[in-house]
Amino acid sequence: MTRRTPGESTAARATATLDRDKLFAARLQAVRARPYLATALFALHVVESRQVPTMAVDRYWRCYVSPGFVDRMPVEELAGVWVHEVSHLLRDHHGRGDRVARQRGLTGPGERLRINIAADCEINDDVFGDGLARPEGAVDPQSLGLPEGELMEDYLRQFRLGTHLERAAWLDCGSGADGLERPWDLGPDGAHGLSEQEQDAVRFRVAQGITGRPGDAPRGWRRWAEEAFHTPQPWRELLGAAVRSAATGPGAGEDHTYGRPSRRSAAVPGAVLPSLRRRPPRVSVIIDTSGSVSDAELGSALLEVSAISRSVGGRRDLVTVVPCDAAARIAHPLCRAEGIPLIGGGGTDLRTGFAAALGARPRPDVVVVLTDGQTPWPERRPPCRTVVGVFSRGHRPRTWDEDDPDYVPDAPPDWARVVDIG
């Protein structure tokens, strides 16, 4: 993360012993400065290494530390290095570095160094200050003449290696920052590495700490925490666009009112004609709660309810939810998506859900159906726009009907806009 002092001798580095008291004192200072990162900071396993120029991490949450680097760094700056290195792992820079390298054909150590620098720019624009000293040689967007608040992938498009980055030649945060394995890495079979499930658990706990203390974390960390809980997916954008398109289509959310007389009234003396006004559209969400829908898919459905509420301007009073298996339940007004009782578990017949949604007063302008597709559909097109979100099962075997293994359900009808939910 910072470059090695040019005058430091190889012999001095070879004979130095890691001062763990100083290193761990710096970690405690980092925890005091960034308490929401405590779980991640204590999850790192320290490995003493004389091959590492400074401090570096691998994708298994090991932190390789140079004894000489610890000796010459003040505790205040070491605390900042702790936060910097663990930030690479929390933000999955190794995985993202691998993906962007494949997508853009970035090969060789020079391009991986560029990925490392871009990842540092993503982190360092808001990591220091408020109790964390800035280490010497730390690279940030301002030092490269780049805008703040962007992601590693964005920064990669905006700079190339050159003489202005000579001072970053020793920059090396390890494979945890760019995905390229280093000679000192212990690898997947080495001791004290975290499994993918353990890594996800650490990220989840950190995200909980950030969202549970609103206002304490910088904007970049708040954005990361939101994405850690609800990873953006293309299908979510498609579903939101489909709902917005249906809600703004001709006839949706339109009504007549005498509060503003029509301008055509002047052509009919003695008569007052109503004008056509635009009102926020009403949306009814039918959620398939049959036994073939998993708990994870039901949880995803509740996330979509929140997204649908945002797509119509955040008006929760305009969104109702109808849980349905073989029989439809009552239409629940949306207060909080987490509070909707998803009762069911039997067979599936979403025709009853359509009947309950369309029978509500006032009638919805848009009906959204979230289902696995194992249902019969209404024979006639509903008198409003319809969007169907179908849970994707990937390559998992489907059990269409426990009583009839040869049964294959009908595809959603042509009059519905269909979005595949990942």
Residue pairs with C-beta under 8 A, 6 or more apart in sequence:
1 54
1 55
1 81
1 84
1 85
1 120
1 135
1 138
1 171
1 173
2 54
2 81
2 135
2 136
2 137
2 138
2 171
3 53
3 54
3 137
3 167
3 168
3 169
3 170
3 171
4 53
4 54
4 69
4 170
5 72
8 68
8 72
12 68
13 50
13 66
13 67
13 68
14 50
16 50
16 67
16 68
16 71
17 67
18 48
18 65
18 67
18 70
19 67
19 70
19 71
20 46
22 70
22 75
22 78
23 46
23 65
23 70
23 78
25 75
26 75
26 76
26 78
26 79
26 81
26 82
27 41
27 42
27 79
27 82
29 75
29 76
29 79
29 131
30 37
30 41
30 79
30 80
30 82
30 83
30 132
31 37
31 38
31 41
31 42
32 131
33 79
33 83
33 130
33 131
33 132
34 41
34 83
34 131
34 132
35 209
36 206
36 209
36 210
36 213
36 216
36 217
36 221
37 83
37 86
37 87
37 90
37 206
37 209
38 209
39 202
39 205
39 206
39 209
40 86
40 89
40 90
40 202
40 203
40 205
40 206
41 82
41 83
41 86
43 61
43 194
43 198
43 202
44 57
44 61
44 62
44 63
44 82
44 85
44 86
44 89
45 61
45 62
45 63
45 192
45 193
46 62
46 63
46 65
47 62
47 63
47 64
47 65
47 186
47 192
48 64
48 65
48 67
49 64
49 65
49 66
49 184
50 66
50 67
50 68
51 64
51 182
51 183
51 184
52 64
52 65
52 66
52 69
52 172
52 174
52 184
53 66
53 69
53 170
53 172
54 66
54 69
54 81
54 170
54 172
55 63
55 64
55 65
55 66
55 69
55 81
55 82
55 85
55 173
56 63
56 64
56 85
56 172
56 173
56 174
56 175
56 176
56 177
56 182
56 184
57 63
57 64
57 85
57 86
57 88
57 89
57 173
57 174
57 175
57 176
57 177
58 64
58 94
58 174
58 175
58 176
58 181
58 182
58 185
58 186
58 193
59 89
59 94
59 95
59 175
59 176
59 179
60 186
60 187
60 188
60 190
60 193
60 194
61 89
61 176
61 193
61 194
61 198
61 199
61 202
62 185
62 186
62 190
62 192
62 193
63 85
63 86
64 174
64 184
64 185
70 78
73 81
73 135
74 133
76 132
76 133
77 133
77 134
77 135
77 136
79 131
79 132
79 133
80 127
80 128
80 132
80 133
80 134
80 135
80 138
81 135
83 127
83 132
84 120
84 123
84 124
84 127
84 135
84 138
84 173
85 173
85 174
85 176
87 123
87 127
88 94
88 119
88 123
88 173
88 174
88 176
88 177
89 176
89 199
90 202
90 203
90 206
90 224
91 119
91 122
91 123
91 152
91 224
93 115
93 119
93 122
93 152
93 176
93 177
93 178
93 179
94 175
94 176
94 177
94 178
94 179
95 179
96 152
96 153
96 179
97 112
97 115
97 116
97 119
97 152
97 177
97 178
97 179
97 180
98 179
100 106
100 115
100 152
100 153
100 156
101 107
101 111
101 112
101 115
101 179
104 156
106 112
106 114
106 115
109 180
110 161
112 178
112 179
112 180
113 161
113 168
113 171
113 172
113 178
114 156
114 159
114 160
114 161
115 152
115 156
115 177
115 178
115 179
116 171
116 172
116 173
116 177
116 178
117 139
117 144
117 155
117 159
117 165
117 168
117 171
118 152
118 153
118 155
118 156
118 159
119 152
119 173
119 177
119 178
120 138
120 139
120 140
120 171
120 173
120 177
121 139
121 140
121 141
121 144
121 146
121 150
121 152
121 155
122 150
122 151
122 152
122 155
122 220
124 138
124 139
124 140
124 141
125 140
125 141
125 142
125 148
125 149
125 220
126 148
126 218
126 219
126 220
126 221
127 218
128 134
128 138
137 167
137 168
137 171
139 168
139 171
140 148
141 147
141 148
141 150
141 155
142 148
144 159
144 164
144 165
146 155
146 158
146 159
149 219
149 220
159 165
172 182
174 182
174 185
175 181
175 182
175 185
181 187
186 193
194 202
203 228
204 228
204 229
206 225
206 228
207 224
207 225
207 228
207 229
210 216
210 217
210 221
210 222
210 224
210 225
211 222
211 225
211 226
211 229
214 222
217 225
230 303
233 422
234 422
235 389
235 392
235 419
235 420
235 421
235 422
236 304
236 307
238 419
239 304
239 307
239 308
239 387
239 389
239 419
239 421
240 307
240 308
240 310
240 311
242 387
242 417
242 419
243 283
243 308
243 311
243 312
243 366
243 368
243 387
244 311
244 312
245 417
246 252
246 281
246 365
246 366
246 385
246 386
246 387
246 417
247 253
247 281
247 283
247 311
247 312
247 365
247 366
247 385
248 281
249 385
251 365
252 281
252 365
252 366
252 384
252 385
253 278
253 279
253 280
253 281
253 282
253 365
254 276
254 277
254 278
254 279
255 276
255 277
255 279
256 274
256 275
256 276
256 277
257 274
257 275
257 277
258 272
258 274
259 277
260 275
260 277
261 272
261 273
261 274
261 275
262 273
262 274
262 275
262 276
263 275
264 273
265 271
265 272
265 273
280 312
280 313
280 315
280 318
281 312
281 318
281 364
281 365
281 366
282 318
282 319
282 320
282 362
282 363
282 364
282 365
282 366
283 308
283 312
283 318
283 319
283 320
283 364
283 365
283 366
283 367
283 368
284 319
284 320
284 321
284 322
284 331
284 357
284 358
284 360
284 364
284 366
284 367
284 368
285 304
285 305
285 308
285 319
285 320
285 321
285 322
285 367
285 368
285 369
285 370
286 322
286 324
286 328
286 350
286 353
286 354
286 357
286 367
286 368
286 369
286 370
286 371
287 298
287 301
287 305
287 321
287 322
287 323
287 324
287 340
287 342
287 370
287 371
288 301
288 324
288 325
288 344
288 348
288 350
288 353
288 369
288 370
288 371
288 372
288 374
288 375
289 298
289 323
289 324
289 325
289 342
289 343
289 344
289 345
290 325
290 326
290 344
290 345
290 346
290 347
290 348
290 372
290 374
290 375
291 325
291 344
291 345
291 346
291 347
292 348
292 372
292 374
292 399
292 400
293 344
293 371
293 372
293 391
297 372
297 391
298 342
300 391
300 421
301 342
301 370
302 337
302 338
302 340
302 342
303 337
304 368
304 370
304 389
304 421
305 319
305 321
305 334
305 337
305 340
306 337
308 319
308 368
309 315
309 316
309 319
309 334
309 337
312 318
312 319
316 333
316 334
316 335
317 333
317 334
319 333
319 334
320 331
320 332
320 333
320 334
320 357
320 360
320 364
321 331
321 332
321 334
321 340
322 328
322 329
322 330
322 331
322 332
322 353
322 356
322 357
323 329
323 332
323 340
323 341
323 342
323 343
323 344
324 344
324 349
324 350
324 352
324 353
324 356
325 344
325 345
325 346
325 347
325 348
325 349
326 346
326 347
326 348
326 349
326 352
327 346
327 349
327 352
328 352
328 353
328 355
328 356
328 357
329 341
329 343
329 344
329 356
330 356
331 356
331 357
331 360
332 340
332 341
334 340
348 371
348 374
348 375
349 375
349 376
350 369
350 371
350 375
350 376
350 377
351 375
351 376
351 377
351 378
353 369
354 367
354 378
354 382
357 364
357 367
358 364
358 367
358 382
358 383
358 384
363 383
363 384
364 384
365 384
365 385
366 384
366 385
366 386
366 387
367 382
367 384
367 385
367 386
367 387
368 386
368 387
368 388
368 389
369 386
369 387
369 388
369 389
369 416
370 389
370 391
370 421
371 388
371 389
371 390
371 391
372 390
372 391
372 393
373 390
373 391
373 409
373 411
373 412
374 398
374 400
374 401
374 409
375 409
376 409
376 410
377 410
377 412
377 413
378 413
381 413
381 415
382 415
385 417
386 415
386 416
386 417
387 416
387 417
387 418
387 419
388 412
388 416
388 417
388 418
388 419
389 419
389 420
389 421
390 412
390 418
390 419
390 420
390 421
391 421
392 420
392 421
392 422
399 405
400 407
400 408
400 409
401 407
412 418
